[in-house]
Amino acid sequence: MPRSSPRRRDGRGSMSRSAEFPGALRRALQGDLEAAAAYLDRSEDRDRYAVYANNRAVALADTLSRAFPAVLTLVGRRFFRAVAIEFANTHPPENPVLALYGARFADFLAGFPPLARLAYVADVARLDRAWSEAHFASDAGLYDPAPAPDEPLVLSPRARLLTLSWPVHDLWQASRQKLAPPSDQLEPNAQHALVWRGAEGMESEILTPAEFEALARPPCGAPAGTAILFPFITRGALIAQGRTGPETVR
């Protein structure tokens, strides 16, 4: 079995070596078995760690497939498994809630060479991620009434405001529901979207630039760049409160 305190050839004590073991193990579990070579003297020990590391990566890939269903639909299960395992081998979980694993997955996809011809998939992943974050956010204030017209909109932890490089909102919705895509031809074009969890469940909308600006304007005293909105915002509610002009209605 692996030993946590192998004898040092340079004379340093086993206590220092033991302190180094967690970091070496972490690197080994990310695919760098040589990082833990000093702790794996026997070939069977190295084989056990290789199997464990692979099982761990597969388990994390399965977690990603549940967290990014639209991406899974678009690229196919076999391709998704391969890219998810590659991501898992270099990105250990940062959150104890495994359902929230994959915070950097969209950025990883954006820089993944095999997806260069499907660059919009990274934005689909951003919408999937926004859905997960809003879905698992705190329920505090879920049924609070909307603020009065003279009160600033306040960011809800159950809502995410996004600016995308591709107009993928409708494609994302169709892919999550495994429906026929609205179009198989996409051109780069900025799109604003809102994803939130309200009293009736998960919802999303495409926003006009004017609506996005109204929602992204920080309330008095808030730092610049603070996103603001309440969880059950609708285009009609914005207009009724004078937050946007009637010309933004679609």
C-alpha positions as CSV (number, residue, x, y, z in Angstrom):
1,M,0.0,0.0,0.0
2,P,1.1,3.7,-0.5
3,R,3.2,5.0,2.3
4,S,2.7,8.6,3.5
5,S,6.2,9.0,5.0
6,P,8.9,7.3,2.8
7,R,12.5,7.5,3.9
8,R,14.3,10.5,2.6
9,R,17.6,10.1,0.9
10,D,18.6,13.7,1.6
11,G,18.3,13.4,5.4
12,R,15.2,15.5,5.9
13,G,12.8,14.1,8.5
14,S,9.6,12.2,7.7
15,M,7.4,15.0,9.2
16,S,8.4,17.4,6.4
17,R,7.8,14.6,3.9
18,S,4.3,13.9,5.4
19,A,3.4,17.6,5.0
20,E,4.3,17.4,1.3
21,F,2.2,14.3,0.7
22,P,-1.3,16.0,0.3
23,G,0.1,18.2,-2.5
24,A,1.8,15.4,-4.2
25,L,-1.3,13.3,-4.0
26,R,-3.4,16.1,-5.4
27,R,-1.1,16.5,-8.4
28,A,-1.1,12.7,-8.9
29,L,-4.9,12.7,-8.9
30,Q,-4.8,15.3,-11.7
31,G,-2.8,12.9,-13.9
32,D,0.8,13.6,-12.8
33,L,1.6,10.3,-11.2
34,E,5.3,11.2,-11.1
35,A,4.5,13.8,-8.5
36,A,3.7,11.0,-6.0
37,A,6.4,8.6,-7.3
38,A,8.3,8.7,-4.0
39,Y,5.2,7.5,-2.2
40,L,4.5,4.7,-4.7
41,D,7.4,2.4,-4.4
42,R,5.7,-0.7,-5.8
43,S,4.2,-1.0,-9.3
44,E,0.9,-2.2,-7.8
45,D,0.6,0.9,-5.8
46,R,1.1,3.1,-8.9
47,D,-1.6,1.0,-10.7
48,R,-4.0,1.5,-7.8
49,Y,-3.5,5.2,-8.0
50,A,-3.9,5.3,-11.7
51,V,-7.2,3.4,-11.4
52,Y,-8.4,5.7,-8.7
53,A,-7.4,8.9,-10.6
54,N,-9.3,7.6,-13.7
55,N,-12.4,6.7,-11.7
56,R,-12.3,10.2,-10.1
57,A,-12.1,11.9,-13.5
58,V,-14.9,9.8,-14.8
59,A,-17.1,10.7,-11.8
60,L,-16.4,14.4,-12.3
61,A,-17.2,14.1,-16.0
62,D,-20.5,12.5,-15.1
63,T,-21.2,15.5,-12.8
64,L,-20.4,17.9,-15.7
65,S,-22.8,16.0,-18.0
66,R,-25.6,16.7,-15.5
67,A,-24.6,20.3,-15.0
68,F,-24.2,21.2,-18.7
69,P,-27.0,19.3,-20.5
70,A,-27.3,21.7,-23.4
71,V,-23.6,21.3,-24.2
72,L,-24.0,17.5,-23.9
73,T,-26.8,17.6,-26.5
74,L,-24.9,19.8,-28.9
75,V,-21.5,18.0,-28.9
76,G,-22.7,14.4,-28.3
77,R,-22.0,12.1,-25.3
78,R,-18.8,10.6,-26.6
79,F,-17.1,14.0,-27.3
80,F,-18.5,15.5,-24.1
81,R,-17.0,12.6,-22.0
82,A,-13.6,13.1,-23.5
83,V,-13.4,16.9,-23.0
84,A,-15.0,16.6,-19.5
85,I,-12.3,14.1,-18.4
86,E,-9.6,16.3,-19.8
87,F,-11.1,19.2,-17.8
88,A,-11.4,17.1,-14.6
89,N,-7.8,16.1,-14.8
90,T,-6.6,19.7,-14.6
91,H,-9.4,21.3,-12.6
92,P,-10.1,19.8,-9.1
93,P,-13.4,20.7,-7.4
94,E,-13.2,24.1,-5.6
95,N,-16.7,23.9,-4.0
96,P,-17.8,21.2,-1.5
97,V,-21.2,21.2,-3.4
98,L,-20.4,18.8,-6.2
99,A,-23.5,20.0,-8.2
100,L,-21.7,23.3,-8.6
101,Y,-18.5,21.8,-10.1
102,G,-17.5,23.3,-13.4
103,A,-17.2,27.0,-12.7
104,R,-14.4,27.3,-15.3
105,F,-15.8,24.8,-17.8
106,A,-17.1,27.4,-20.2
107,D,-13.7,29.2,-20.3
108,F,-12.1,25.8,-20.8
109,L,-14.3,25.1,-23.8
110,A,-13.6,28.5,-25.2
111,G,-9.9,27.6,-25.4
112,F,-10.3,24.0,-26.4
113,P,-8.9,23.6,-30.0
114,P,-11.2,20.9,-31.2
115,L,-14.2,23.2,-30.5
116,A,-12.8,26.1,-32.5
117,R,-15.4,25.6,-35.3
118,L,-18.2,25.6,-32.7
119,A,-17.1,28.6,-30.7
120,Y,-20.6,29.3,-29.6
121,V,-20.7,26.2,-27.4
122,A,-18.8,28.1,-24.7
123,D,-21.7,30.6,-24.4
124,V,-24.1,27.7,-24.2
125,A,-22.0,26.5,-21.3
126,R,-22.2,29.9,-19.7
127,L,-26.0,29.7,-19.8
128,D,-26.0,26.2,-18.4
129,R,-23.7,27.4,-15.6
130,A,-26.0,30.4,-14.9
131,W,-29.0,28.0,-14.6
132,S,-27.1,25.9,-12.1
133,E,-26.0,28.8,-9.9
134,A,-29.5,30.3,-9.9
135,H,-31.1,27.0,-9.3
136,F,-29.0,26.1,-6.2
137,A,-28.9,29.6,-4.7
138,S,-30.4,30.5,-1.4
139,D,-34.2,30.7,-1.1
140,A,-34.0,33.8,1.1
141,G,-36.5,36.4,0.0
142,L,-38.0,34.2,-2.8
143,Y,-41.5,35.5,-2.3
144,D,-40.6,39.1,-1.4
145,P,-42.6,41.7,-3.4
146,A,-41.0,43.7,-6.2
147,P,-39.4,47.0,-5.1
148,A,-41.3,50.2,-5.4
149,P,-40.6,52.4,-8.5
150,D,-38.3,54.7,-6.5
151,E,-36.3,51.9,-4.9
152,P,-33.2,50.4,-6.5
153,L,-33.4,47.0,-7.9
154,V,-31.3,44.6,-5.7
155,L,-29.3,41.7,-7.0
156,S,-30.9,38.4,-6.1
157,P,-28.7,35.4,-5.5
158,R,-31.2,33.4,-7.6
159,A,-30.5,35.4,-10.8
160,R,-27.7,35.7,-13.3
161,L,-27.3,38.5,-15.9
162,L,-25.1,37.6,-18.9
163,T,-23.5,39.2,-21.9
164,L,-22.8,36.6,-24.5
165,S,-20.7,36.8,-27.7
166,W,-23.1,34.6,-29.6
167,P,-27.0,34.7,-29.9
168,V,-27.4,31.3,-28.3
169,H,-30.3,31.7,-25.9
170,D,-32.9,30.0,-28.0
171,L,-30.5,27.3,-29.1
172,W,-29.6,26.7,-25.4
173,Q,-33.3,26.4,-24.4
174,A,-34.0,23.9,-27.2
175,S,-30.9,21.9,-26.4
176,R,-31.8,21.6,-22.7
177,Q,-35.2,20.3,-23.7
178,K,-33.7,18.1,-26.5
179,L,-35.8,19.9,-29.1
180,A,-34.9,20.7,-32.7
181,P,-32.6,23.7,-32.7
182,P,-34.2,27.0,-34.0
183,S,-31.3,27.5,-36.4
184,D,-28.2,25.7,-37.4
185,Q,-26.6,28.9,-38.6
186,L,-25.1,31.3,-36.0
187,E,-23.0,34.4,-36.5
188,P,-21.1,36.2,-33.8
189,N,-23.4,38.8,-32.3
190,A,-23.6,40.0,-28.7
191,Q,-26.7,39.0,-26.8
192,H,-27.9,39.8,-23.3
193,A,-29.7,37.3,-21.2
194,L,-31.3,36.9,-17.8
195,V,-31.6,33.5,-16.0
196,W,-33.4,33.4,-12.7
197,R,-35.4,31.2,-10.3
198,G,-38.7,32.6,-9.2
199,A,-41.7,31.3,-7.4
200,E,-42.8,29.3,-10.5
201,G,-39.4,27.8,-11.1
202,M,-36.5,28.5,-13.5
203,E,-37.0,31.1,-16.2
204,S,-34.9,33.0,-18.7
205,E,-35.3,35.9,-21.1
206,I,-33.3,37.6,-23.9
207,L,-32.8,41.3,-22.9
208,T,-32.5,44.3,-25.2
209,P,-29.5,46.5,-24.7
210,A,-31.7,49.1,-22.9
211,E,-33.1,46.5,-20.6
212,F,-29.6,45.1,-19.8
213,E,-28.4,48.6,-19.1
214,A,-31.3,49.2,-16.7
215,L,-30.6,46.0,-14.9
216,A,-26.8,46.4,-14.7
217,R,-27.0,50.0,-13.3
218,P,-25.8,49.8,-9.7
219,P,-28.0,51.3,-7.0
220,C,-26.9,54.3,-5.0
221,G,-23.8,53.5,-2.9
222,A,-23.1,50.2,-4.7
223,P,-19.7,49.7,-6.4
224,A,-19.4,50.2,-10.1
225,G,-20.2,47.0,-12.1
226,T,-22.7,45.7,-9.5
227,A,-25.4,43.8,-11.3
228,I,-28.9,44.6,-10.1
229,L,-32.2,42.9,-10.6
230,F,-35.0,41.2,-8.6
231,P,-35.6,37.5,-9.2
232,F,-39.0,37.6,-10.9
233,I,-38.3,40.5,-13.2
234,T,-40.3,40.7,-16.4
235,R,-40.1,43.1,-19.3
236,G,-43.6,44.4,-18.3
237,A,-42.5,45.1,-14.8
238,L,-39.5,47.0,-16.0
239,I,-41.6,49.3,-18.2
240,A,-44.3,49.7,-15.6
241,Q,-41.7,51.0,-13.2
242,G,-40.2,53.4,-15.8
243,R,-37.0,51.5,-15.9
244,T,-37.0,51.1,-19.7
245,G,-38.8,52.8,-22.5
246,P,-41.8,51.3,-24.3
247,E,-39.8,51.0,-27.4
248,T,-38.0,48.0,-25.8
249,V,-41.2,45.9,-25.8
250,R,-41.1,42.9,-28.2
